[in-house]
Amino acid sequence: MHNIPGVCLVRRARWDGTVRRLGITWFPHAFLAVLLAFLFLVPGQASLHVAQFAKRSSSAIAVTGDGGRLLVVNPDSNSVSVMDAATGEKLAELTVGDDPRTVALAGSDRAYVTNRGSNTVSVVDLTELTAVATIPVEQQPYGVVVTPDGAFAFAANSGSDSVSVIDTATFQVVAVIPVRDRPAGLAATASRLYVAHLLTGLVSVIDVTGLPETFPDCGPLDLDCSGEVNVVDIQQVSSRWRCRCGDDCYDPRCDIDDDCDIDIVSIMQVAAHWGPAYPVISTGSTSNLAQSIVLDPTESRAYLPHIKSNSFNPAPLFDTSIFPVVSVVDLATNQHLPAERISLETVDVPVNMPFDAAFTPDGSELWVLNAGSNDVSVIDTTSWTGLTHISAGANPRGIVLSPDGGAAYVNNTLDGTVSVIDTTALAVTDVFTATQMRMPPVLLEGKRLFHSAARPALARDQWMSCASCHFGGEMDGRTWNFPGLGPRNTPSLLGVIQTYPINWQADMDESQDQEHFIRGFQAGGGLISDGDPYPGRGMFNVGQSLELDALATFVDSIPMPRNPDIPPGGPIPPAVERGRLVFESPATGCTDCHPAPFYADKQKHDVGTADGPNELAGPEMDTPTLRGLARTAPYLHDGSASTLYDVLVTKNPADQHGATSHLSPDEIADLIAFMKALPYIGD
């Protein structure tokens, strides 16, 4: 056979619905012609016919099936740009909702855009170049994807732990699928919806055949649609959830009664925390910041770019605290494949915050976009080695390849540009302008610095950025062990300017004091070029560096959003109103340390929560604000309280942390309802 002239195939292909890796194999020309005809013409076969290749994953950029147009979301311009993919001409920039995050195509004439800030999905007509509809969904929609037949669009509501199902013919939400905490990235096949969860790296696998009847619009855990969570629901949850001890456990908090299994006792206590009972794949207990999930075009695999937060390290250094990885999931067995995990700092160079990814049409290369180090890692999927490293613009958040695989397009969200990369030359060949950045220059510069690890001044070896622990200004759900301090639960930065001082030990009185974190935890050279920063509670560092002042200005500008479930002047749920009365009662003393409107007295107190054996700087801790509690678990300085019930009862045996021992279970429930509703009144 080797003496017969032929062609060497080194790519991967799918034959008759099964996947096989092809080594170097010789085919005679006649046989090759028959093979190619088979691959091109037989319906239903995944083929080398690149015109049918499409990325069916949520992303901040999309390309039409003919490769002619790009759709680019512009989060800080509240717009989506429609661009000529060949020339970079901006055909239109359409205003959508607030803070658009991802875009998905339905055929060649329509696109769907999630607007995280306005809780809507915009529908864009690509023929008329207009936004033709606005669809209300639930809180903070992030990822959006469309089924292969174009019949349904899915929006991941990261703020309400659900997925909205949109009928693309009527622009109506026909079902709401409750899912686990913070759904973000989505990917869709004809029968399955895959949901990546931001802070845990969990992947929910949802059977979407039979839509919309499969998922009537019921509340979370109300599996029988009775209007309440009852024994029938709990039994269904019990039969479908499984949890084991060790690294494969979905979450160590699930095993409430410590019997190494999740059972009725555990489920009844964590039902509200866990959400619905769909099959879930764990990518490991350290997985964090998973914003996208990408399907391999040639194999039954899914890939999640994310970081590993090694918060269990008792003495973390910059390069032992977080790690940039791409986790791999076998979709045929719903199993995480840890042996196939890609460590980007090993196959490429140190990078920060893997954010999105895209395959070449034949699956031979995986292009991973790194939002914090502003670059792309190109990986050969045969040898799993790095091919090259390509620089992009500021805070790139979306990557897509043209249908023929000849070009890669990167959405640089904090430059308002698109980097065009020749996939053969492996080099940037052009930069298109998608939008004019509308932020004031000082805020734009500060936002770039907050999200960047690309400069030695900010981080050593491009390893870590502020956003690595405070993505979107929020928190990472982790408790870190800091030398000289002990365990510290990552606080949210939302509305931080209103609740100075900063940190659990109240050792910073201005956001410019972040210079200590940059030089310490991030191992950067620092933004103050002339000398060292003043101590955190000493003289002010404002004015020592224009860049540091810009960074601080951005941090101080991040608002604390109101509770969207209680609109201004709207009705207050009875449980919340009853809880407010309990909170304000002198008998509980809650307002002594948590007075309105910021629900923090900006003082340190010893309330019996910081006397553990690992605590090195207690027992007094800064009073945390209670605003936004519903989205900041775990609680307390050491993250030892998984729920607000734990805060009020389990971790408060001596009534040092508010007098609650005299309260009835109903009063505790009402108090929790009030605390979770904050802020619902004006600050």
For each residue, the residues with C-beta under 8 A, 3 or more apart:
1: 4 26
2: 26
3:
4: 1 26 28
5: 28 29
6: 26 27 28 29 31 32
7: 26 27 29 32
8: 24 25 26
9: 22 24 25 27
10: 22 23 24 364 382
11: 22 48 362 363 364
12: 19 20 21 22 298 299 362 363 364 381 382
13: 20 22 39 46 47 48 298 362
14: 17 18 19 20 45 46 298 299
15: 18 20
16: 45
17: 14 45
18: 14 15
19: 12 14 298 299 300
20: 12 13 14 15
21: 12 382
22: 9 10 11 12 13 25
23: 10
24: 8 9 10
25: 8 9 22
26: 1 2 4 6 7 8
27: 6 7 9 31 32 35
28: 4 5 6 31 32
29: 5 6 7 32 33
30: 33 34
31: 6 27 28 34 35
32: 6 7 27 28 29 35 36
33: 29 30 36 37
34: 30 31 37 38
35: 27 31 32 38 39
36: 32 33 39 40 48
37: 33 34 40 41
38: 34 35 41 42 45
39: 13 35 36 42 45 47 48 49
40: 36 37 47 48 49
41: 37 38
42: 38 39 45 47
43:
44:
45: 14 16 17 38 39 42
46: 13 14 297 298
47: 13 39 40 42 52
48: 11 13 36 39 40 361 362
49: 39 40 52
50: 53 361 362 403 404 405
51: 65 66 403 404
52: 47 49 65 403
53: 50 297 361 403 405
54: 65 105 403
55: 59 62 294 358 359 400 401
56: 145 146 148 187 188 189 295
57: 145 185 186 187 292 293 294 295
58: 102 104 114 142 143 144 145 156 185 186 187 292
59: 55 62 102 103 104 292 356 358 398 399 400
60: 72 73 75 101 102 103 356 397 398 411 413
61: 70 71 72 73 103 398 399 400 409 410 411 418
62: 55 59 70 71 103 104 105 111 400
63: 67 69 70 71 85 400 401 402 403 409
64: 67 68 69 70 71 85 105 108 126
65: 51 52 54 105 107 108 403
66: 51 108 403
67: 63 64 85 402 403 404
68: 64 84 85 86
69: 63 64 82 83 84 85 91 126
70: 61 62 63 64 81 82 83 84 85 400 409 418 432
71: 61 62 63 64 80 81 82 83 103 105 111 124 126
72: 60 61 80 81 83 103 398 411 418 434 435
73: 60 61 79 80 100 101 102 103 113 398 411 413
74: 77 78 79 80 81 93 100 413 416 434 435
75: 60 78 99 100 101 397 413
76: 413 414 437 438 439 444 447
77: 74 93 416 435 436 437 438
78: 74 75 95 96 97 98 99 100 115 117
79: 73 74 93 94 95 96 100 435
80: 71 72 73 74 93 94 96 100 103 111 113 122 124
81: 70 71 72 74 90 92 93 94 434 435
82: 69 70 71 90 91 92 93 94 124 126 129
83: 69 70 71 72 88 89 90 91 418 432 434
84: 68 69 70 87 88 89 91
85: 63 64 67 68 69 70 402 407 409
86: 68
87: 84
88: 83 84 418 420 430 432 433
89: 83 84
90: 81 82 83 93 432 433 434
91: 69 82 83 84 129
92: 81 82 129
93: 74 77 79 80 81 82 90 434 435
94: 79 80 81 82 122 124 129 130 131
95: 78 79 131
96: 78 79 80 100 113 115 122 124 131
97: 78 100 113 115 117 118 119 120 122 134
98: 78 115 116 117 118
99: 75 78 115 116 117 118
100: 73 74 75 78 79 80 96 97 103 113 114 115 116 122
101: 60 73 75 114 115 116 141 142 143
102: 58 59 60 73 113 114 142 143 144 398
103: 59 60 61 62 71 72 73 80 100 111 112 113 114 144
104: 58 59 62 111 112 144 145 146 153
105: 54 62 64 65 71 108 110 111 146
106: 109 110 111 112 146 150 153 168
107: 65 110 150
108: 64 65 66 105 126
109: 106 125 126 127
110: 105 106 107 123 124 125 126 168
111: 62 71 80 103 104 105 106 123 124 126
112: 103 104 106 121 122 123 124 144 146 153 155 166 168
113: 73 80 96 97 100 102 103 121 122 123 124 144
114: 58 100 101 102 103 121 137 141 142 143 144 155 156
115: 78 96 97 98 99 100 101 118 119 120 121 122 141
116: 98 99 100 101 119 140 141 142 158
117: 78 97 98 99 140
118: 97 98 99 115
119: 97 115 116 136 137 138 139 140 141 157 159 564
120: 97 115 134 135 136 137 141
121: 112 113 114 115 134 135 137 141 144 153 155 164 166
122: 80 94 96 97 100 112 113 115 131 133 134 135
123: 110 111 112 113 131 132 133 134 135 171
124: 71 80 82 94 96 110 111 112 113 129 130 131 132
125: 109 110 128 129 130 131 132
126: 64 69 71 82 108 109 110 111 129
127: 109
128: 125 132
129: 82 91 92 94 124 125 126
130: 94 124 125
131: 94 95 96 122 123 124 125 134
132: 123 124 125 128
133: 122 123 171
134: 97 120 121 122 123 131
135: 120 121 122 123 166 171 172 173
136: 119 120 173
137: 114 119 120 121 141 155 157 164 166 173
138: 119 141 157 159 160 162 164 176
139: 119 157 158 159 160 564 565
140: 116 117 119 157 158 159 160
141: 101 114 115 116 119 120 121 137 138 144 155 156 157 158 164
142: 58 101 102 114 116 155 156 157 158 183 184 185 198 291
143: 58 101 102 114 154 155 156 183 184 185 186 195 196 291 292
144: 58 102 103 104 112 113 114 121 141 153 154 155 156 186
145: 56 57 58 104 153 154 186 187 188 193
146: 56 104 105 106 112 150 152 153 154 168 188
147: 150 151 152 153 154 188 190 208
148: 56 188 189 190
149: 190
150: 106 107 146 147 168
151: 147 167 168 169 211
152: 146 147 165 166 167 168 174 208 211 212
153: 104 106 112 121 144 145 146 147 165 166 168
154: 143 144 145 146 147 163 164 165 166 186 188 193 208
155: 112 114 121 137 141 142 143 144 163 164 166
156: 58 114 141 142 143 144 163 179 183 184 185 186 195
157: 119 137 138 139 140 141 142 160 161 162 163 164 183
158: 116 139 140 141 142 161 182 183 184 198
159: 119 138 139 140 564 631
160: 138 139 140 157
161: 157 158 178 179 180 181 182 183 220 275
162: 138 157 176 177 178 179 183 220
163: 154 155 156 157 176 177 179 183 186 193 195 206
164: 121 137 138 141 154 155 157 173 175 176 177
165: 152 153 154 173 174 175 176 177 208 211 212 215
166: 112 121 135 137 152 153 154 155 171 172 173 174
167: 151 152 170 171 172 173 174 212
168: 106 110 112 146 150 151 152 153 171
169: 151
170: 167 174
171: 123 133 135 166 167 168
172: 135 166 167
173: 135 136 137 164 165 166 167 176 217
174: 152 165 166 167 170 211 212 217
175: 164 165 211 212 214 215 216 217
176: 138 162 163 164 165 173 215 217 218
177: 162 163 164 165 193 206 215 276
178: 161 162 218 219 220 221 275 276
179: 156 161 162 163 183 195 197 204 206 275 276 278
180: 161 183 197 200 202 204 274 275 276 280
181: 161 197 198 199 200 273 275
182: 158 161 197 198 199 200
183: 142 143 156 157 158 161 162 163 179 180 186 195 196 197 198 204
184: 142 143 156 158 196 197 198 290 291 292
185: 57 58 142 143 156 195 196 290 291 292 293 304
186: 57 58 143 144 145 154 156 163 183 193 194 195 196 293
187: 56 57 58 145 193 194 293 294 295 302
188: 56 145 146 147 148 154 192 193 194 208
189: 56 148 192 295
190: 147 148 149
191: 207 208 209
192: 188 189 205 206 207 208 331
193: 145 154 163 177 186 187 188 205 206 208
194: 186 187 188 203 204 205 206 293 295 302 331
195: 143 156 163 179 183 185 186 203 204 205 206 293
196: 143 183 184 185 186 201 202 203 290 291 292 293 304 306
197: 179 180 181 182 183 184 200 201 202 203 204 290
198: 142 158 181 182 183 184 289 290 291 471
199: 181 182 288 289 476 477
200: 180 181 182 197 251 282 287 288 290 477
201: 196 197 282 283 284 287 288 290 304 306 327
202: 180 196 197 250 280 281 282 283 287
203: 194 195 196 197 280 281 283 293 302 304 329
204: 179 180 183 194 195 197 278 279 280
205: 192 193 194 195 278 279 280 281 331 334
206: 163 177 179 192 193 194 195 278
207: 191 192 214
208: 147 152 154 165 188 191 192 193 211 214
209: 191 214
210: 213 214
211: 151 152 165 174 175 208 214 215
212: 152 165 167 174 175 215 216
213: 210 216
214: 175 207 208 209 210 211
215: 165 175 176 177 211 212
216: 175 212 213 225
217: 173 174 175 176
218: 176 178 222 223 225
219: 178 222 227 229
220: 161 162 178 272 275 276
221: 178 229 233 237 271 272 275 276
222: 218 219 225 226 227 228 229 233
223: 218 232 233 236 237 276 277
224: 230 232 233 236
225: 216 218 222
226: 222 230 232 233
227: 219 222
228: 222
229: 219 221 222 233 234 271
230: 224 226 233 234
231: 234 235
232: 223 224 226 235 236
233: 221 222 223 224 226 229 230 236 237
234: 229 230 231 237 238 264 267 268 271
235: 231 232 238 239
236: 223 224 232 233 239 240 277
237: 221 223 233 234 240 241 267 271 276 277
238: 234 235 241 263 264 267
239: 235 236
240: 236 237 277 278 279
241: 237 238 262 267 274 277
242: 262
243: 249 250 251 254 255 261 262 266
244: 248 249 260 261
245: 249 255 260
246: 249
247: 284 285
248: 244 282
249: 243 244 245 246 252 254 255 282 285
250: 202 243 254 280 282
251: 200 243 254 285
252: 249 255 285
253: 256 270 273 642
254: 243 249 250 251 262 266 270 274
255: 243 245 249 252 258 259 260 261 262 266
256: 253 265 266 269 270
257: 263 265 266
258: 255
259: 255 263
260: 244 245 255
261: 243 244 255 266
262: 241 242 243 254 255 266 267
263: 238 257 259 266 267
264: 234 238 267 268
265: 256 257 268 269
266: 243 254 255 256 257 261 262 263 269 270
267: 234 237 238 241 262 263 264 270 271 274
268: 234 264 265 271
269: 256 265 266
270: 253 254 256 266 267 273 274
271: 221 229 234 237 267 268 274
272: 220 221
273: 181 253 270 633 642 643
274: 180 241 254 267 270 271
275: 161 178 179 180 181 220 221
276: 177 178 179 180 220 221 223 237
277: 223 236 237 240 241
278: 179 204 205 206 240
279: 204 205 240 334
280: 180 202 203 204 205 250
281: 202 203 205 329 334 335 336
282: 200 201 202 248 249 250 285 287 336
283: 201 202 203 287 290 304 306 327 329 336
284: 201 247 287 308 327 336 338
285: 247 249 251 252 282
286: 308 309 310 311 312
287: 200 201 202 282 283 284 290 304 306 308 309 327
288: 199 200 201 306 307 308 309 322 476 477 478
289: 198 199 306 307 309 353 468 471 476
290: 184 185 196 197 198 200 201 283 287 293 304 305 306 327
291: 142 143 184 185 196 198 305 306 355 356
292: 57 58 59 143 184 185 196 304 305 355 356 357
293: 57 185 186 187 194 195 196 203 290 302 303 304
294: 55 57 187 302 303 304 305 356 357 358 359
295: 56 57 187 189 194 301 302 303 331
296: 299 300 301 302 303 359 363
297: 46 53 359 361 362 363
298: 12 13 14 19 46 362 363
299: 12 14 19 296 363
300: 19 296 330 331 332
301: 295 296 328 329 330 331 337
302: 187 194 203 293 294 295 296 328 329 331
303: 293 294 295 296 326 327 328 329 342 357 366
304: 185 196 201 203 283 287 290 292 293 294 326 327 328 329
305: 290 291 292 294 325 326 354 355 356 357 368 369
306: 196 201 283 287 288 289 290 291 325 326 327 354
307: 288 289 322 323 324 325 353 354 468
308: 284 286 287 288 322 323 325
309: 286 287 288 289 321 322 469 476 478
310: 286 313 316 320 321 322 323
311: 286 316 321 478 479 480 481
312: 286 481
313: 310 316 320 321 481
314: 481
315: 481 483
316: 310 311 313 320 321 480 481 482 521
317: 320 321 523
318: 321 459 460 461 463 464 521 522 523
319: 350 460 461 463 523
320: 310 313 316 317
321: 309 310 311 313 316 317 318 464 480 521
322: 288 307 308 309 310 463 464 468
323: 307 308 310 343 345
324: 307 343 344 345 350 351 352 353 354 370
325: 305 306 307 308 341 342 343 344 354
326: 303 304 305 306 341 342 344 354 357 366 368
327: 201 283 284 287 290 303 304 306 336 338 341
328: 301 302 303 304 336 337 340 341 342
329: 203 281 283 301 302 303 304 334 335 336 337
330: 300 301 333 334 335 336 337
331: 192 194 205 295 300 301 302 334
332: 300
333: 330
334: 205 279 281 329 330 331
335: 281 329 330
336: 281 282 283 284 327 328 329 330
337: 301 328 329 330 340 341
338: 284 327 341
339:
340: 328 337
341: 325 326 327 328 337 338
342: 303 325 326 328 347 366 368 379 384
343: 323 324 325 346 347
344: 324 325 326 347 348 350 351 354 368 370 377
345: 323 324 348 349 350 351
346: 343
347: 342 343 344 377 379 384 385 386
348: 344 345 351 377 379 386 389
349: 345 386 389 462
350: 319 324 344 345 373 461 462 463
351: 324 344 345 348 354 370 372 373 375 377 462
352: 324 370 371 372 373 453 454 459 462 463 464 465 468
353: 289 307 324 370 371 372 373 453 465 467 468
354: 305 306 307 324 325 326 344 351 357 368 369 370 371 377
355: 291 292 305 369 370 371 396 397
356: 59 60 291 292 294 305 368 369 371 396 397 398 399
357: 292 294 303 305 326 354 366 367 368 369 399
358: 55 59 294 366 367 369 399 400 401 408
359: 55 294 296 297 363 365 366 367 381 401
360: 363 364 365 367 401 405 423
361: 48 50 53 297 401 403 404 405
362: 11 12 13 48 50 297 298 405
363: 11 12 296 297 298 299 359 360 381
364: 10 11 12 360 380 381 382
365: 359 360 378 379 380 381 387 423
366: 303 326 342 357 358 359 378 379 381
367: 357 358 359 360 376 377 378 379 399 401 408
368: 305 326 342 344 354 356 357 376 377 378 379
369: 305 354 355 356 357 358 376 392 396 397 398 399 410
370: 324 344 351 352 353 354 355 373 374 375 376 377 396
371: 352 353 354 355 356 374 395 396 397 451 467
372: 351 352 353 395 451 452 453 454 462 464 465 467 468
373: 350 351 352 353 370 452 453 454 462
374: 370 371 391 392 393 394 395 396 412 452 454
375: 351 370 389 390 391 392 396 454
376: 367 368 369 370 389 390 391 392 396 399 408 410 421
377: 344 347 348 351 354 367 368 370 386 389
378: 365 366 367 368 386 387 388 389 390 426
379: 342 347 348 365 366 367 368 384 385 386 387
380: 364 365 383 384 385 386 387
381: 12 359 363 364 365 366 384
382: 10 12 21 364
383: 380
384: 342 347 379 380 381
385: 347 379 380
386: 347 348 349 377 378 379 380 389
387: 365 378 379 380 426
388: 378 426
389: 348 349 375 376 377 378 386
390: 375 376 378 421 426 427 428
391: 374 375 376 428
392: 369 374 375 376 396 410 412 419 428
393: 374 396 410 412 414 415 417 419 431
394: 374 412 413 414 415 448 451 452
395: 371 372 374 412 413 414 415 447 448 451 452
396: 355 356 369 370 371 374 375 376 392 393 399 410 411 412 413 419
397: 60 75 355 356 369 371 411 413
398: 59 60 61 72 73 102 356 369 410 411 413
399: 59 61 356 357 358 367 369 376 396 408 409 410 411
400: 55 59 61 62 63 70 358 408 409
401: 55 63 358 359 360 361 367 405 407 408 409 423
402: 63 67 85 405 406 407 408 409
403: 50 51 52 53 54 63 65 66 67 361
404: 50 51 67 361
405: 50 53 360 361 362 401 402 423
406: 402 422 423 424
407: 85 401 402 420 421 422 423
408: 358 367 376 399 400 401 402 420 421 423
409: 61 63 70 85 399 400 401 402 418 419 420 421
410: 61 369 376 392 393 396 398 399 418 419 421
411: 60 61 72 73 396 397 398 399 418 434
412: 374 392 393 394 395 396 415 416 417 418 419
413: 60 73 74 75 76 394 395 396 397 398 416
414: 76 393 394 395 437 444 447 448 451
415: 393 394 395 412 437
416: 74 77 412 413 433 434 435 436 437
417: 393 412 431 432 433 434
418: 61 70 72 83 88 409 410 411 412 431 432 434
419: 392 393 396 409 410 412 428 430 431
420: 88 407 408 409 428 429 430 431 432
421: 376 390 407 408 409 410 426 427 428 429
422: 406 407 425 426 427 428 429
423: 360 365 401 405 406 407 408 426
424: 406
425: 422 429
426: 378 387 388 390 421 422 423
427: 390 421 422
428: 390 391 392 419 420 421 422 431
429: 420 421 422 425
430: 88 419 420
431: 393 417 418 419 420 428
432: 70 83 88 90 417 418 420
433: 88 90 416 417 436
434: 72 74 81 83 90 93 411 416 417 418
435: 72 74 77 79 81 93 416 438
436: 77 416 433
437: 76 77 414 415 416 444
438: 76 77 435
439: 76 443 444 447
440: 443 444
441: 444 445
442: 445 446 549 550 553 554
443: 439 440 446 447 550 553 554 557
444: 76 414 437 439 440 441 447 448
445: 441 442 448 449 547 550 551 554
446: 442 443 449 450 550 551 552 553 554 555 557
447: 76 395 414 439 443 444 450 451 554
448: 394 395 414 444 445 451 452
449: 445 446 452 458 466 527 547 550 551 554
450: 446 447 465 466 467 470 551 554 555
451: 371 372 394 395 414 447 448 465 466 467
452: 372 373 374 394 395 448 449 455 458 465
453: 352 353 372 373 458 459 462 463 464 465 468 522
454: 352 372 373 374 375 458 462
455: 452 458 459 524
456: 459 460 524 525
457: 518 524 525 526 527 547
458: 449 452 453 454 455 465 518 522 524 527
459: 318 352 453 455 456 462 463 464 465 518 522 523 524
460: 318 319 456 463 522 523 524
461: 318 319 350 523
462: 349 350 351 352 372 373 453 454 459
463: 318 319 322 350 352 453 459 460 522 523
464: 318 321 322 352 372 453 459 468 521 522 523
465: 352 353 372 450 451 452 453 458 459 468 522
466: 449 450 451 469 470 514 517 522 551 555
467: 353 371 372 450 451 470 471 472
468: 289 307 322 352 353 372 453 464 465 471 476
469: 309 466 475 476 478 480 490
470: 450 466 467 473 474 475 476 490 492 493
471: 198 289 467 468 474 476
472: 467
473: 470 492 493 494 555 558
474: 470 471 492 493 494 631 632
475: 469 470 478 489 490 491 492 632
476: 199 288 289 309 468 469 470 471 490
477: 199 200 288 490 633 634
478: 288 309 311 469 475 489 490 639
479: 311 487 488 489 490 634 638 639
480: 311 316 321 469 487 488 490
481: 311 312 313 314 315 316 486 487 488 614
482: 316 485 486 488 521
483: 315
484: 616 617
485: 482 488 505 616 617
486: 481 482 612 614 615 616 617 618 638
487: 479 480 481 612 614 615 637 638 639
488: 479 480 481 482 485 503 504 637 638
489: 475 478 479 504 634 635 636 637 638 639
490: 469 470 475 476 477 478 479 480
491: 475 503 504 624 632
492: 470 473 474 475 496 628 631 632
493: 470 473 474 496 555 558
494: 473 474 558 559 560 561 627 628
495: 498 499 558 559 560 598 625 627 628 683
496: 492 493 499 500 502 511 555 556 558
497: 500 511 555 556 557
498: 495 560 598 625 683
499: 495 496 598 600 602 625
500: 496 497 509 510 602
501: 506 507 508 509 537 602 622
502: 496 506 507 508 509 510 511 513
503: 488 491 506 507 508 536 622
504: 488 489 491 621 622 624 637
505: 485 604 617 621 622
506: 501 502 503 537 604 621 622
507: 501 502 503 513 536 537
508: 501 502 503 511 513 514 516 536 537
509: 500 501 502 513 536 537 540
510: 500 502 513 540 541 542 552
511: 496 497 502 508 514 551 552 553 555 556
512: 515 533 540 541 542 544 548 549 551 552
513: 502 507 508 509 510 516 533 536 541
514: 466 508 511 517 518 548 551 552 555
515: 512 518 519 526 527 528 533 541 545 548
516: 508 513 519 520 533 536
517: 466 514 520 521 522
518: 457 458 459 514 515 521 522 524 526 527
519: 515 516 522 523 524 525 526 533
520: 516 517 523
521: 316 318 321 464 482 517 518
522: 318 453 458 459 460 463 464 465 466 517 518 519
523: 317 318 319 459 460 461 463 464 519 520
524: 455 456 457 458 459 460 518 519
525: 456 457 519
526: 457 515 518 519 529 533
527: 449 457 458 515 518 545 547 548 551
528: 515 531 532 533 541 544 545 548
529: 526 545
530: 544
531: 528 544
532: 528
533: 512 513 515 516 519 526 528 541 544
534: 538 539 540 541
535: 538 539
536: 503 507 508 509 513 516
537: 501 506 507 508 509
538: 534 535
539: 534 535
540: 509 510 512 534 543
541: 510 512 513 515 528 533 534 544 545 548
542: 510 512 549 552
543: 540 549
544: 512 528 530 531 533 541 548
545: 515 527 528 529 541 548 549
546: 549 550
547: 445 449 457 527 550 551
548: 512 514 515 527 528 541 544 545 551 552
549: 442 512 542 543 545 546 552 553
550: 442 443 445 446 449 546 547 553 554
551: 445 446 449 450 466 511 512 514 527 547 548 554 555
552: 446 510 511 512 514 542 548 549 555 556
553: 442 443 446 511 549 550 556 557
554: 442 443 445 446 447 449 450 550 551 557 558
555: 446 450 466 473 493 496 497 511 514 551 552 558
556: 496 497 511 552 553
557: 443 446 497 553 554
558: 473 493 494 495 496 554 555
559: 494 495
560: 494 495 498 625 627 628 679 683
561: 494 564 628
562: 566 568 679 680
563: 566 630 677 678 679 680
564: 119 139 159 561 567
565: 139 677 680
566: 562 563 570 571 572 573 576 677 680
567: 564 570
568: 562 682
569:
570: 566 567
571: 566
572: 566 576 577 680
573: 566 576 577 673 677
574: 577 578
575: 578 579 669 670 673 674
576: 566 572 573 579 580 670 673 674 677 680
577: 572 573 574 580 581 674
578: 574 575 581 582 667 670 673 674
579: 575 576 582 583 670 671 672 673 674 675 677
580: 576 577 583 584 674
581: 577 578 584 585
582: 578 579 585 588 663 667 670 671 674
583: 579 580 588 590 591 594 671 674 675
584: 580 581 590 591
585: 581 582 588 590
586: 589
587: 659 662
588: 582 583 585 658 659 660 663 671
589: 586 592 593 658 659
590: 583 584 585 593 594 658 671
591: 583 584 594 595 596
592: 589 595 601
593: 589 590 600 601 603 605 607 623
594: 583 590 591 599 600 601 623 625 626
595: 591 592 598 599 600 601
596: 591 599 681
597: 679 681 682 683
598: 495 498 499 595 625 627 683
599: 594 595 596 625 626 627 678 679
600: 499 593 594 595 623 624 625 626
601: 592 593 594 595 623
602: 499 500 501 622 623
603: 593 622 623
604: 505 506 620 621 622 623
605: 593 620 621 623
606: 610 618 619 620 621 656
607: 593 610 621 656 657
608: 611 619 652 654 656 657
609: 621 636 637 638 640 651 656 657
610: 606 607 615 618 619 620 621 637 638
611: 608 615 618 619
612: 486 487 615 618 638 640
613:
614: 481 486 487 638
615: 486 487 610 611 612 618 619 638
616: 484 485 486
617: 484 485 486 505
618: 486 606 610 611 612 615 621 637
619: 606 608 610 611 615
620: 604 605 606 610
621: 504 505 506 604 605 606 607 609 610 618 637
622: 501 503 504 505 506 602 603 604
623: 593 594 600 601 602 603 604 605
624: 491 504 600
625: 495 498 499 560 594 598 599 600 628
626: 594 599 600 629 675 678
627: 494 495 560 598 599 678 679
628: 492 494 495 560 561 625 631 632 678 679
629: 626 632 635 644 675 676 678
630: 563 676 677
631: 159 474 492 628
632: 474 475 491 492 628 629 635
633: 273 477 642 643
634: 477 479 489 639 640 641 642
635: 489 629 632 639 641 642 643 644 646 647
636: 489 609 639 640 641 647 651
637: 487 488 489 504 609 610 618 621
638: 479 486 487 488 489 609 610 612 614 615
639: 478 479 487 489 634 635 636
640: 609 612 634 636 646 651
641: 634 635 636 644 646 647 650 651
642: 253 273 633 634 635 646
643: 273 633 635 646 647
644: 629 635 641 647 648 672 675 676
645: 648 649 650 668 672
646: 635 640 641 642 643 649 650 651
647: 635 636 641 643 644 650 651 652 657
648: 644 645 652 657 658 660 668 671 672
649: 645 646 652 660 668
650: 641 645 646 647
651: 609 636 640 641 646 647 657
652: 608 647 648 649 655 656 657 658 660 661
653: 661
654: 608
655: 652 658 659 660 661
656: 606 607 608 609 652
657: 607 608 609 647 648 651 652
658: 588 589 590 648 652 655
659: 587 588 589 655 662
660: 588 648 649 652 655 663 668 671
661: 652 653 655
662: 587 659
663: 582 588 660 667 668 671
664: 667 668
665: 668 669
666: 669 670
667: 578 582 663 664 670 671
668: 645 648 649 660 663 664 665 671 672
669: 575 665 666 672 673
670: 575 576 578 579 582 666 667 673 674
671: 579 582 583 588 590 648 660 663 667 668 674 675
672: 579 644 645 648 668 669 675 676
673: 573 575 576 578 579 669 670 676 677
674: 575 576 577 578 579 580 582 583 670 671 677 678
675: 579 583 626 629 644 671 672 678
676: 629 630 644 672 673
677: 563 565 566 573 576 579 630 673 674 680
678: 563 599 626 627 628 629 674 675
679: 560 562 563 597 599 627 628 683
680: 562 563 565 566 572 576 677
681: 596 597
682: 568 597
683: 495 498 560 597 598 679
